[in-house]
């Protein structure tokens, strides 16, 4: 299974009770069967011309109201994060993981290389942070950073936490003892999964990676909007709803009014840029005209100087 999807699934499936987990198992099995039986669905999922975010949004829209909310989140994340040709296989792997958890009560996490292990932690963070208010992110980042520095400065902590032969229970117990009483619940959950799903020798490196990752996720939760004129509340809500549907995350708007855009809006959320401004359209037209003139000049050949 894709490392990020494995971390995301671990977070969501690990929260479920027996009955709720049984529902998700049935939902995922039905989804796998539907993809196998309906060629058009399979073709749409594996279409490499569809952007990953758009593919995830389509899956979310198709499944909402038809399966459990957890299944919707799992399937949409798999569709957005997996390479297009591997989306159906990711659904199958999710179904297998959910069934295994229901039958055995355990979620097997295989050993991974350094980068893949960090990606697994990132997937877990994606699931945990989805419902966290944006104003809480700074505290989570700070606590993870401080915990990394504490471990880095303490030979005794490093001796236990970075020892891959030390029992997992001992390493988790130490994390809980030192963070649990005073730490933010989200930061503690993420620090615990660094121990569970990361590489023991890379605890400090993974914590630092996670600090940067949480900051990057925060960028996706805030849409910076430049508008030619003030947006009324209805327009704000429509834009917020559209961006939330596209990213799969609750998005907050920061709106700046810039009359020189002439009309429309320019939206920056994460590394996604949406230019629906009049000035942007004019710029595109200007580039197209310039390119056409260059082509005409090339076809005409060198000018006659005589």
KOLNUPA-203371 format. One record per residue (C-alpha): x, y, z; residue in one letter. Coordinates in pm, 1 decimal. Layout:
N
<pake <X, Y, Z>, 'A'>,
...
***
This chain:
306
<pake <0.0, 0.0, 0.0>, 'X'>,
<pake <111.9, 354.7, -70.1>, 'X'>,
<pake <288.9, 477.7, 244.8>, 'X'>,
<pake <78.9, 793.8, 288.1>, 'X'>,
<pake <-242.6, 597.0, 237.7>, 'X'>,
<pake <-126.5, 341.7, 493.3>, 'X'>,
<pake <-76.4, 614.9, 753.3>, 'X'>,
<pake <-409.6, 777.6, 670.2>, 'X'>,
<pake <-592.6, 443.1, 694.0>, 'X'>,
<pake <-422.8, 360.5, 1023.1>, 'X'>,
<pake <-558.2, 682.6, 1174.6>, 'X'>,
<pake <-913.8, 645.6, 1047.1>, 'X'>,
<pake <-964.0, 270.5, 1084.0>, 'X'>,
<pake <-797.9, 266.9, 1426.3>, 'X'>,
<pake <-1073.7, 490.9, 1563.9>, 'X'>,
<pake <-1359.3, 258.6, 1470.2>, 'X'>,
<pake <-1557.1, 27.1, 1693.8>, 'X'>,
<pake <-1648.6, -325.2, 1582.0>, 'X'>,
<pake <-1984.2, -236.8, 1421.1>, 'X'>,
<pake <-1854.4, 78.2, 1251.4>, 'X'>,
<pake <-1552.8, -108.9, 1121.1>, 'X'>,
<pake <-1778.5, -381.7, 981.5>, 'X'>,
<pake <-1970.5, -115.6, 786.1>, 'X'>,
<pake <-1649.1, 20.5, 634.6>, 'X'>,
<pake <-1532.8, -331.3, 545.5>, 'X'>,
<pake <-1859.7, -392.1, 359.1>, 'X'>,
<pake <-1847.1, -50.1, 192.1>, 'X'>,
<pake <-1492.2, -97.9, 64.6>, 'X'>,
<pake <-1569.8, -446.5, -62.1>, 'X'>,
<pake <-1869.2, -308.5, -253.0>, 'X'>,
<pake <-1654.0, -26.3, -393.5>, 'X'>,
<pake <-1392.3, -271.9, -518.5>, 'X'>,
<pake <-1662.8, -485.9, -682.4>, 'X'>,
<pake <-1819.5, -178.9, -846.2>, 'X'>,
<pake <-1487.7, -66.4, -995.0>, 'X'>,
<pake <-1427.8, -417.6, -1131.7>, 'X'>,
<pake <-1776.7, -448.2, -1278.2>, 'X'>,
<pake <-1812.3, -101.5, -1427.5>, 'X'>,
<pake <-1547.0, -39.1, -1688.5>, 'X'>,
<pake <-1638.8, 327.7, -1726.4>, 'X'>,
<pake <-1576.2, 386.8, -1354.3>, 'X'>,
<pake <-1239.5, 212.2, -1373.2>, 'X'>,
<pake <-1146.1, 415.7, -1680.5>, 'X'>,
<pake <-1237.4, 743.9, -1511.0>, 'X'>,
<pake <-1035.4, 657.8, -1199.2>, 'X'>,
<pake <-724.4, 568.3, -1398.0>, 'X'>,
<pake <-739.6, 863.6, -1639.7>, 'X'>,
<pake <-400.0, 1032.5, -1610.0>, 'X'>,
<pake <-533.9, 1356.1, -1761.4>, 'X'>,
<pake <-743.6, 1422.7, -1448.9>, 'X'>,
<pake <-561.7, 1617.2, -1177.3>, 'X'>,
<pake <-524.1, 1423.6, -848.2>, 'X'>,
<pake <-722.5, 1678.0, -645.2>, 'X'>,
<pake <-1003.3, 1669.8, -900.3>, 'X'>,
<pake <-1007.5, 1289.7, -899.8>, 'X'>,
<pake <-1038.9, 1287.0, -522.0>, 'X'>,
<pake <-1317.7, 1545.2, -535.6>, 'X'>,
<pake <-1509.0, 1339.5, -794.0>, 'X'>,
<pake <-1483.6, 1023.5, -582.5>, 'X'>,
<pake <-1595.5, 1216.1, -274.1>, 'X'>,
<pake <-1895.3, 1355.3, -460.8>, 'X'>,
<pake <-1994.4, 1015.0, -604.0>, 'X'>,
<pake <-1974.8, 829.3, -272.4>, 'X'>,
<pake <-2116.5, 1087.5, -30.0>, 'X'>,
<pake <-2453.4, 968.7, 96.0>, 'X'>,
<pake <-2401.9, 619.7, -46.3>, 'X'>,
<pake <-2141.5, 484.9, 197.0>, 'X'>,
<pake <-2019.3, 574.5, 546.2>, 'X'>,
<pake <-1831.1, 905.1, 594.3>, 'X'>,
<pake <-1514.4, 713.6, 685.8>, 'X'>,
<pake <-1531.3, 517.1, 361.1>, 'X'>,
<pake <-1576.3, 842.1, 167.4>, 'X'>,
<pake <-1265.6, 989.6, 330.1>, 'X'>,
<pake <-1057.6, 676.9, 267.5>, 'X'>,
<pake <-1161.3, 640.7, -96.5>, 'X'>,
<pake <-1123.3, 1011.3, -178.9>, 'X'>,
<pake <-777.0, 1020.4, -19.7>, 'X'>,
<pake <-672.2, 707.6, -208.9>, 'X'>,
<pake <-794.6, 859.7, -535.5>, 'X'>,
<pake <-610.8, 1186.9, -475.2>, 'X'>,
<pake <-281.9, 1043.8, -345.4>, 'X'>,
<pake <-234.1, 732.4, -558.4>, 'X'>,
<pake <-95.8, 748.8, -913.5>, 'X'>,
<pake <-397.4, 724.4, -1146.0>, 'X'>,
<pake <-325.3, 370.8, -1277.7>, 'X'>,
<pake <-298.3, 241.8, -918.9>, 'X'>,
<pake <-623.0, 384.8, -777.3>, 'X'>,
<pake <-827.2, 60.5, -816.6>, 'X'>,
<pake <-546.5, -135.7, -651.3>, 'X'>,
<pake <-538.3, 115.2, -365.2>, 'X'>,
<pake <-909.8, 52.9, -308.6>, 'X'>,
<pake <-837.9, -321.8, -293.0>, 'X'>,
<pake <-555.3, -269.0, -44.3>, 'X'>,
<pake <-779.8, -54.2, 174.5>, 'X'>,
<pake <-1046.2, -325.6, 170.0>, 'X'>,
<pake <-787.8, -588.8, 265.9>, 'X'>,
<pake <-644.5, -374.6, 547.7>, 'X'>,
<pake <-990.5, -302.7, 691.2>, 'X'>,
<pake <-1088.1, -669.0, 677.1>, 'X'>,
<pake <-761.4, -775.9, 840.4>, 'X'>,
<pake <-811.9, -523.5, 1120.7>, 'X'>,
<pake <-1168.7, -647.3, 1174.9>, 'X'>,
<pake <-1054.6, -1011.6, 1189.7>, 'X'>,
<pake <-734.8, -977.0, 1391.0>, 'X'>,
<pake <-772.6, -649.7, 1581.2>, 'X'>,
<pake <-430.4, -538.5, 1453.3>, 'X'>,
<pake <-307.7, -310.8, 1176.5>, 'X'>,
<pake <19.6, -449.9, 1044.5>, 'X'>,
<pake <274.6, -178.5, 963.4>, 'X'>,
<pake <570.9, -319.6, 770.4>, 'X'>,
<pake <918.3, -173.8, 802.5>, 'X'>,
<pake <986.5, 98.8, 547.0>, 'X'>,
<pake <1282.3, 300.8, 426.1>, 'X'>,
<pake <1343.8, 644.3, 573.2>, 'X'>,
<pake <1150.5, 853.5, 320.4>, 'X'>,
<pake <859.6, 610.9, 294.3>, 'X'>,
<pake <832.4, 591.3, 673.7>, 'X'>,
<pake <812.9, 970.5, 688.1>, 'X'>,
<pake <543.2, 964.2, 420.8>, 'X'>,
<pake <346.3, 716.5, 630.0>, 'X'>,
<pake <364.7, 958.6, 923.1>, 'X'>,
<pake <251.8, 1238.6, 689.1>, 'X'>,
<pake <-53.9, 1036.6, 585.9>, 'X'>,
<pake <-142.6, 980.7, 950.3>, 'X'>,
<pake <-105.7, 1355.5, 1008.8>, 'X'>,
<pake <-338.7, 1429.4, 716.5>, 'X'>,
<pake <-613.7, 1225.7, 884.0>, 'X'>,
<pake <-558.4, 1367.0, 1233.1>, 'X'>,
<pake <-539.9, 1729.8, 1118.3>, 'X'>,
<pake <-851.4, 1728.4, 897.4>, 'X'>,
<pake <-1083.4, 1827.2, 1180.4>, 'X'>,
<pake <-840.2, 2049.1, 1372.1>, 'X'>,
<pake <-912.2, 2422.0, 1383.2>, 'X'>,
<pake <-656.1, 2632.5, 1199.2>, 'X'>,
<pake <-568.9, 2838.2, 1508.4>, 'X'>,
<pake <-448.9, 2521.6, 1682.6>, 'X'>,
<pake <-184.0, 2438.1, 1423.9>, 'X'>,
<pake <79.4, 2675.0, 1563.0>, 'X'>,
<pake <64.9, 2507.0, 1903.7>, 'X'>,
<pake <97.9, 2162.2, 1746.4>, 'X'>,
<pake <401.3, 2274.6, 1545.6>, 'X'>,
<pake <562.6, 2429.1, 1853.2>, 'X'>,
<pake <512.2, 2122.3, 2072.8>, 'X'>,
<pake <648.8, 1883.4, 1810.0>, 'X'>,
<pake <952.9, 2108.3, 1760.6>, 'X'>,
<pake <1016.6, 2132.8, 2134.4>, 'X'>,
<pake <980.1, 1755.5, 2176.8>, 'X'>,
<pake <1237.5, 1700.1, 1900.8>, 'X'>,
<pake <1481.5, 1935.3, 2074.6>, 'X'>,
<pake <1417.7, 1764.3, 2411.0>, 'X'>,
<pake <1496.7, 1421.9, 2267.0>, 'X'>,
<pake <1796.9, 1561.6, 2081.6>, 'X'>,
<pake <1941.9, 1709.4, 2402.9>, 'X'>,
<pake <1886.4, 1402.6, 2625.8>, 'X'>,
<pake <2113.0, 1097.3, 2589.8>, 'X'>,
<pake <1873.3, 899.6, 2811.8>, 'X'>,
<pake <1571.8, 974.7, 2592.2>, 'X'>,
<pake <1769.0, 897.1, 2278.1>, 'X'>,
<pake <1886.0, 569.6, 2430.6>, 'X'>,
<pake <1526.8, 448.1, 2462.9>, 'X'>,
<pake <1342.2, 616.3, 2176.0>, 'X'>,
<pake <1605.9, 555.7, 1909.5>, 'X'>,
<pake <1664.9, 192.8, 2007.1>, 'X'>,
<pake <1487.9, -22.2, 1749.5>, 'X'>,
<pake <1526.9, -324.1, 1978.8>, 'X'>,
<pake <1350.4, -155.1, 2272.0>, 'X'>,
<pake <988.8, -271.7, 2318.6>, 'X'>,
<pake <735.0, -50.5, 2146.5>, 'X'>,
<pake <538.5, -26.0, 2471.6>, 'X'>,
<pake <840.4, 118.9, 2650.4>, 'X'>,
<pake <896.8, 382.1, 2384.7>, 'X'>,
<pake <529.8, 479.1, 2375.8>, 'X'>,
<pake <511.3, 483.8, 2755.4>, 'X'>,
<pake <804.1, 722.1, 2773.2>, 'X'>,
<pake <640.2, 951.2, 2515.8>, 'X'>,
<pake <311.4, 947.6, 2707.1>, 'X'>,
<pake <479.3, 1011.2, 3042.3>, 'X'>,
<pake <665.2, 1317.6, 2918.0>, 'X'>,
<pake <408.2, 1463.0, 2678.2>, 'X'>,
<pake <67.8, 1330.9, 2776.1>, 'X'>,
<pake <-3.9, 1537.9, 3086.2>, 'X'>,
<pake <81.9, 1877.6, 2939.8>, 'X'>,
<pake <77.9, 1828.4, 2565.6>, 'X'>,
<pake <-184.8, 1911.6, 2308.2>, 'X'>,
<pake <-381.3, 1595.5, 2223.2>, 'X'>,
<pake <-308.2, 1629.7, 1852.2>, 'X'>,
<pake <64.8, 1683.8, 1907.5>, 'X'>,
<pake <76.3, 1381.7, 2139.8>, 'X'>,
<pake <-105.8, 1163.0, 1885.6>, 'X'>,
<pake <139.4, 1265.8, 1613.6>, 'X'>,
<pake <442.2, 1214.0, 1839.8>, 'X'>,
<pake <312.2, 866.0, 1929.7>, 'X'>,
<pake <276.3, 771.5, 1563.5>, 'X'>,
<pake <630.4, 886.5, 1494.2>, 'X'>,
<pake <725.9, 606.1, 1734.1>, 'X'>,
<pake <474.4, 356.5, 1591.9>, 'X'>,
<pake <495.7, 424.2, 1220.6>, 'X'>,
<pake <834.7, 587.5, 1174.7>, 'X'>,
<pake <1185.7, 448.9, 1190.0>, 'X'>,
<pake <1331.9, 427.7, 1544.7>, 'X'>,
<pake <1669.7, 570.0, 1443.7>, 'X'>,
<pake <1495.7, 863.2, 1272.7>, 'X'>,
<pake <1269.4, 985.7, 1554.3>, 'X'>,
<pake <1427.2, 1332.0, 1569.7>, 'X'>,
<pake <1443.1, 1365.4, 1190.9>, 'X'>,
<pake <1080.9, 1255.4, 1154.2>, 'X'>,
<pake <965.1, 1501.0, 1421.9>, 'X'>,
<pake <1139.9, 1784.7, 1238.3>, 'X'>,
<pake <990.1, 1663.8, 910.0>, 'X'>,
<pake <648.6, 1661.6, 1077.3>, 'X'>,
<pake <687.1, 2020.9, 1201.0>, 'X'>,
<pake <743.1, 2134.6, 842.4>, 'X'>,
<pake <462.7, 1912.1, 716.6>, 'X'>,
<pake <207.1, 2050.2, 962.7>, 'X'>,
<pake <305.8, 2401.2, 852.3>, 'X'>,
<pake <253.1, 2299.5, 488.1>, 'X'>,
<pake <-89.6, 2151.7, 569.0>, 'X'>,
<pake <-180.7, 2479.7, 739.4>, 'X'>,
<pake <-110.0, 2656.0, 409.6>, 'X'>,
<pake <-373.3, 2437.7, 243.9>, 'X'>,
<pake <-628.5, 2540.3, 505.7>, 'X'>,
<pake <-600.9, 2912.1, 426.1>, 'X'>,
<pake <-701.4, 3042.4, 83.3>, 'X'>,
<pake <-549.9, 3378.3, -0.8>, 'X'>,
<pake <-798.7, 3552.6, -226.8>, 'X'>,
<pake <-730.4, 3867.8, -425.3>, 'X'>,
<pake <-1050.0, 4019.3, -562.9>, 'X'>,
<pake <-1115.9, 4316.8, -787.4>, 'X'>,
<pake <-1407.1, 4417.3, -561.6>, 'X'>,
<pake <-1535.5, 4322.8, -214.9>, 'X'>,
<pake <-1703.9, 3981.3, -190.6>, 'X'>,
<pake <-2043.7, 3962.3, -25.6>, 'X'>,
<pake <-2117.5, 3684.0, 222.2>, 'X'>,
<pake <-2293.0, 3466.1, -36.8>, 'X'>,
<pake <-1991.1, 3486.5, -268.9>, 'X'>,
<pake <-1753.9, 3405.4, 16.5>, 'X'>,
<pake <-1957.9, 3100.9, 116.5>, 'X'>,
<pake <-1977.9, 2978.0, -243.5>, 'X'>,
<pake <-1601.4, 3017.2, -289.3>, 'X'>,
<pake <-1529.1, 2853.8, 46.7>, 'X'>,
<pake <-1755.5, 2559.5, -38.1>, 'X'>,
<pake <-1594.0, 2512.8, -379.2>, 'X'>,
<pake <-1240.7, 2515.9, -237.5>, 'X'>,
<pake <-1338.8, 2279.0, 43.4>, 'X'>,
<pake <-1490.3, 2038.7, -211.3>, 'X'>,
<pake <-1175.7, 2059.7, -424.8>, 'X'>,
<pake <-920.0, 2011.8, -146.2>, 'X'>,
<pake <-1126.0, 1792.4, 84.7>, 'X'>,
<pake <-1033.0, 2022.9, 373.6>, 'X'>,
<pake <-1218.9, 2300.8, 553.6>, 'X'>,
<pake <-1078.1, 2619.0, 401.7>, 'X'>,
<pake <-1068.7, 2967.9, 552.1>, 'X'>,
<pake <-1056.1, 3275.4, 330.3>, 'X'>,
<pake <-824.2, 3573.6, 355.5>, 'X'>,
<pake <-958.0, 3830.2, 108.7>, 'X'>,
<pake <-770.5, 4135.9, -18.3>, 'X'>,
<pake <-940.8, 4382.3, -254.1>, 'X'>,
<pake <-720.7, 4490.8, -546.5>, 'X'>,
<pake <-906.6, 4700.6, -808.1>, 'X'>,
<pake <-616.2, 4673.4, -1054.1>, 'X'>,
<pake <-719.3, 4311.9, -1120.9>, 'X'>,
<pake <-1009.5, 4469.6, -1317.4>, 'X'>,
<pake <-1250.5, 4184.0, -1240.5>, 'X'>,
<pake <-1277.9, 3831.4, -1098.0>, 'X'>,
<pake <-1061.4, 3669.7, -831.1>, 'X'>,
<pake <-714.2, 3521.3, -792.1>, 'X'>,
<pake <-694.6, 3234.2, -540.0>, 'X'>,
<pake <-383.2, 3080.5, -386.8>, 'X'>,
<pake <-430.1, 2778.5, -158.9>, 'X'>,
<pake <-129.0, 2562.0, -83.6>, 'X'>,
<pake <57.9, 2533.5, -413.9>, 'X'>,
<pake <-265.1, 2557.0, -614.1>, 'X'>,
<pake <-319.8, 2882.3, -801.4>, 'X'>,
<pake <-653.3, 2967.4, -964.8>, 'X'>,
<pake <-657.5, 3280.9, -1181.0>, 'X'>,
<pake <-1009.7, 3392.4, -1275.3>, 'X'>,
<pake <-926.8, 3762.3, -1302.4>, 'X'>,
<pake <-986.2, 3983.8, -1602.0>, 'X'>,
<pake <-621.3, 4085.9, -1592.2>, 'X'>,
<pake <-519.5, 3721.0, -1595.1>, 'X'>,
<pake <-738.1, 3647.4, -1897.2>, 'X'>,
<pake <-596.4, 3951.1, -2078.9>, 'X'>,
<pake <-245.0, 3829.7, -1998.7>, 'X'>,
<pake <-323.9, 3487.7, -2144.3>, 'X'>,
<pake <-469.5, 3651.1, -2455.7>, 'X'>,
<pake <-164.0, 3876.5, -2488.3>, 'X'>,
<pake <68.5, 3574.2, -2469.0>, 'X'>,
<pake <-139.1, 3390.3, -2726.9>, 'X'>,
<pake <-127.7, 3689.9, -2964.0>, 'X'>,
<pake <248.0, 3724.6, -2915.6>, 'X'>,
<pake <296.9, 3355.3, -2989.2>, 'X'>,
<pake <83.0, 3385.3, -3302.4>, 'X'>,
<pake <283.8, 3683.0, -3425.2>, 'X'>,
<pake <603.8, 3487.9, -3369.3>, 'X'>,
<pake <464.0, 3196.5, -3570.0>, 'X'>,
<pake <355.3, 3426.2, -3853.2>, 'X'>,
<pake <699.3, 3586.8, -3860.2>, 'X'>,
<pake <865.3, 3246.7, -3877.1>, 'X'>,
<pake <637.7, 3136.6, -4163.2>, 'X'>,
<pake <701.2, 3459.7, -4357.0>, 'X'>,
<pake <1075.5, 3407.1, -4340.8>, 'X'>,
<pake <1335.1, 3687.1, -4328.7>, 'X'>,
<pake <1212.9, 4031.9, -4429.0>, 'X'>,
<pake <1307.5, 4163.5, -4774.2>, 'X'>,
<pake <1544.5, 4456.7, -4721.3>, 'X'>,
<pake <1551.1, 4561.2, -5082.7>, 'X'>,
***
